[in-house]
Amino acid sequence: MYYAIISDDVDNSLPLRKQARPAHIARLETLRDQGRLLVAGPHPALDTTEPGDAGFTGSLVIAEFESLKEARDWADADPYVEAGVYQRVSVKPFKAVLP
């Protein structure tokens, strides 16, 4: 089943994101390579794909896991969590309907 991992950043998270980004992206690439990643990306702080120094306000990952517990465990081990990027992470079951 798919699970949505919805994360909210702490204020001024951009320096923390930059530091932990390579490890964060590597984990997402592993999910992709396993055919389990539906979509992943950040929420820009400004209404543009390139927010510059304004950075990001959070992230969304939708991926396939065996259970809600496995999805939560994966989310808890994210390098962004370890680096203090996220102030809150929510994990919910997700049913893909369209397209």
N, C-alpha and C positions, 0 to 999 in steps of 0.2 A: 504494500500500500504506500501511497505517497503521503508525505508529511511536509507541512509548511513550517519553516523555521524563520520566525519574524524577530528581528533584533533591533533594538533602539540604542543608539550611541550615547555616550557621555558627551557633555559639551566639549568643544574643541578637540575632537578625537583624531583629526587628520594626522598629527605627528605619530600617534600610537598606531594608526592604521598603516602608515607608510612602513613602520618598523616591522610589523607582523604580517604584512601583505604576502610576501613570498610563501611562507608556510601555510597561510590561509588558502591561497590559490592552489597550492599543491594538493591540499586535501580535496578541494572541489574538482580538480582535474582527475583525481583518483575515482571519485564518484562518477564523473563523466565517462572515464575509460571503462568502468564497470557497467555502463549503460543504465545507471540509476539516477542520474541528474536530469531533471526536467528543465529547470531554469535557476539561475543565481545571479544576483547583482545587488549593488548598493542603491540607496535612496539619496539622490543629490540634495544638498541643502538649498539649492537654487533651482529654478525651473529651466534647467539646461543640462545636457549630458556631461558638460565639463564645468563643474562649479568652482574650479580653482581653489583658492585659499579658504573658501566657505566650506569646502569638504562635503561630508555626508552626514545624514541623520540616522542611518541604520542600514539594514540589509535584509534581503529575502533569499532564502534557499528553499526550493521545492525538490525533494529527492525521495527515492524509494528506500524504505527500511522494512525490516521484518516486523517491527512493533513500535509502538509509541515510546517504550522504554529505550529501545535501540536508537531511535531518532534523538531522544533527549540526551542520551549518553554521548552521541556523536556531537551534538550541539555544545554540550558542556566542555568537550575537549577541543573546541575551536581555538586556534591561536589568538584570535581577537578577544576571546573571553580571558585567556591567560594574560594578555597584554593590557587589559582594562579598557578596551574599546567600547564594549557593550555595558550599558547600565541595566538592561533587561532583555531577556530572551524568552520568547513564547514558542512552544511547539504544539502544532495542532494537526490532526488528520486532515488530508486534503483529497478531494475527489475531483479528478480532471474530467471535465465534461466537454469543453470545446477548446480548440477547433477539432 
